[in-house]
Amino acid sequence: MHVKKSLILFTAVVAILAMVIFIACSGSGGEKKSAALEVTSSAFGHAKSMSDKFTCDDVDISPPLEWKNVPAGTKAFAIICETPDAPQGNWVQWLVYDIPASVTSLPQALPRTGQLEDGAKQGKNDFDGIGYNGPCLPAGEHRFFFRVYALDAPTNLKEGAKKEDLVQAMKDHILAEGALMGVYSRE
């Protein structure tokens, strides 16, 4: 009887250890993610209102962005800005990729060109333009997500890439990500 209890206890301990090891090794689908990037803007806070100047109601310039908590091994960054609140569904406002690892901020009002001075590239948004096009939605309150990705390799995409191409190029290369959400309301 004592041997049987010991065997049951041993089997339970082995099963628990196997489960702990499985959970620790599986993480979130085998991705390389570490701590989240902290994404901020000097122009608005998380879940706070964005100024008209970042929308089609004014000069429609890109907002300044900064990010921190960059993981070791980062070789490039990418940014996807989109809103899930567009009448047509998820709407891409801005794509920037192959941002050098030494760059941890973007200034306000980036030019709408495919290639930036630091070598970063901008993709095609859902307005069918290159660079940033801000909120331009019907009446109501809308959310805009600025997602920054730390990558272990540049995407090597050409300028003018679409979101689907960028997402595919980033697959299995994301070390960390973070997001800043801005809100814009129209009457």
C-alpha positions in Angstrom: 0.0 0.0 0.0 2.9 2.4 0.9 4.5 1.7 -2.5 1.3 2.4 -4.3 0.9 5.8 -2.6 4.5 6.7 -3.4 4.0 5.8 -7.0 0.8 7.9 -7.2 2.6 10.8 -5.5 5.6 10.5 -7.9 3.3 10.4 -10.9 1.5 13.5 -9.8 4.7 15.4 -9.2 6.0 14.4 -12.6 2.7 15.5 -14.3 2.8 18.9 -12.5 6.5 19.4 -13.5 5.7 18.5 -17.1 2.8 21.0 -17.1 5.0 23.8 -15.6 7.7 23.1 -18.2 5.2 23.1 -21.0 3.6 26.4 -20.0 7.0 28.0 -19.5 8.3 26.9 -22.9 5.2 27.5 -24.9 4.9 31.2 -24.0 2.6 32.9 -26.5 2.6 30.7 -29.5 6.4 30.5 -29.8 6.9 34.2 -30.6 10.0 36.0 -29.5 8.1 38.7 -27.5 9.7 40.2 -24.4 8.5 43.1 -22.3 6.2 45.5 -24.1 7.5 48.7 -25.7 6.2 51.9 -24.0 4.8 54.1 -26.8 4.1 57.8 -26.1 3.5 61.1 -27.8 4.2 64.6 -26.6 1.0 65.6 -28.6 -1.6 63.4 -26.7 -1.8 60.8 -24.0 -3.1 57.2 -24.2 -6.8 57.2 -24.8 -6.8 61.0 -25.0 -8.0 63.4 -27.7 -5.8 64.1 -30.7 -5.5 67.6 -32.0 -7.3 68.6 -35.3 -3.8 69.2 -36.8 -3.3 65.4 -37.0 -6.6 65.0 -39.0 -8.1 65.9 -42.3 -10.0 68.7 -40.5 -6.7 70.6 -40.4 -3.1 70.2 -41.8 -3.2 66.4 -41.4 0.4 65.9 -40.2 1.8 62.8 -38.5 2.1 63.1 -34.7 5.4 62.8 -32.9 6.0 59.4 -31.4 8.6 57.9 -28.9 9.2 54.4 -27.6 11.1 52.9 -24.8 12.0 49.5 -23.3 13.7 48.3 -26.5 14.8 44.7 -26.2 18.3 43.5 -26.9 18.7 42.2 -30.4 16.4 44.8 -32.0 17.6 45.5 -35.6 14.7 47.6 -36.8 11.3 49.1 -35.9 7.9 49.2 -37.7 4.8 51.2 -37.0 1.2 50.5 -38.1 -1.4 53.1 -37.4 -5.0 52.1 -38.0 -8.5 52.5 -36.7 -11.0 49.7 -36.2 -13.9 52.2 -36.1 -14.1 53.1 -39.9 -17.4 52.3 -41.6 -15.5 49.9 -43.9 -13.8 48.1 -41.0 -10.1 48.3 -40.0 -8.6 51.3 -41.8 -4.8 51.7 -42.3 -3.7 55.3 -41.7 0.1 54.9 -41.8 2.9 52.4 -42.2 6.5 53.0 -41.4 9.1 50.2 -41.5 12.8 49.5 -41.5 13.3 52.3 -39.0 16.9 51.9 -37.8 17.3 50.3 -34.4 19.1 53.5 -33.2 16.0 55.6 -33.8 13.5 55.6 -30.9 11.3 58.5 -31.9 9.8 60.1 -34.9 9.2 63.9 -35.2 5.9 65.5 -36.0 5.1 66.1 -39.7 7.1 63.4 -41.5 7.1 64.0 -45.2 4.8 61.8 -47.3 7.7 60.2 -49.2 8.5 56.5 -49.6 12.0 56.8 -48.2 12.9 58.9 -45.2 16.3 60.4 -44.6 17.3 57.8 -42.0 16.6 55.0 -44.4 13.1 54.1 -43.0 10.4 53.5 -45.5 6.7 54.4 -45.6 4.0 52.2 -47.0 0.7 52.7 -48.7 -2.3 53.6 -46.5 -5.9 52.9 -47.2 -6.4 56.3 -48.7 -4.1 55.0 -51.4 -1.3 57.4 -50.4 2.2 57.1 -49.1 2.9 58.2 -45.5 0.5 59.4 -42.9 -3.1 60.4 -43.5 -4.9 61.0 -40.3 -8.5 60.6 -39.1 -11.2 61.6 -41.6 -14.3 59.7 -40.4 -18.0 60.4 -40.1 -19.4 62.0 -36.9 -18.7 60.3 -33.6 -15.7 59.3 -31.5 -13.1 57.1 -33.1 -10.0 55.3 -31.8 -6.6 55.4 -33.6 -3.9 52.8 -32.6 -0.2 53.6 -33.2 1.5 50.2 -32.8 5.3 50.1 -32.7 7.1 46.8 -33.3 10.7 45.9 -32.3 12.1 43.5 -34.9 15.1 41.2 -34.9 15.7 42.0 -38.6 14.7 44.7 -41.1 11.7 43.8 -43.4 13.6 44.7 -46.6 10.3 45.7 -48.2 10.4 48.3 -50.9 8.7 51.6 -50.2 4.9 51.7 -50.7 4.3 48.3 -49.3 0.8 47.4 -48.1 -0.1 46.3 -44.5 -0.5 42.7 -45.5 3.1 42.7 -46.9 4.4 44.3 -43.8 2.6 41.9 -41.4 3.9 38.9 -43.4 7.5 40.3 -43.4 7.4 40.9 -39.6 6.1 37.3 -38.9 8.4 35.5 -36.5 10.6 38.6 -36.2 8.7 40.6 -33.5 10.7 40.9 -30.3 8.3 43.3 -28.6 5.5 45.6 -29.4 3.6 48.5 -27.8 0.7 50.7 -28.6 -0.6 54.2 -28.1 -4.3 54.9 -28.7 -5.5 58.4 -29.7 -9.1 59.4 -29.8 -10.7 61.8 -32.3 -14.3 63.1 -32.2 -16.2 64.8 -35.0 -19.6 66.3 -34.8 
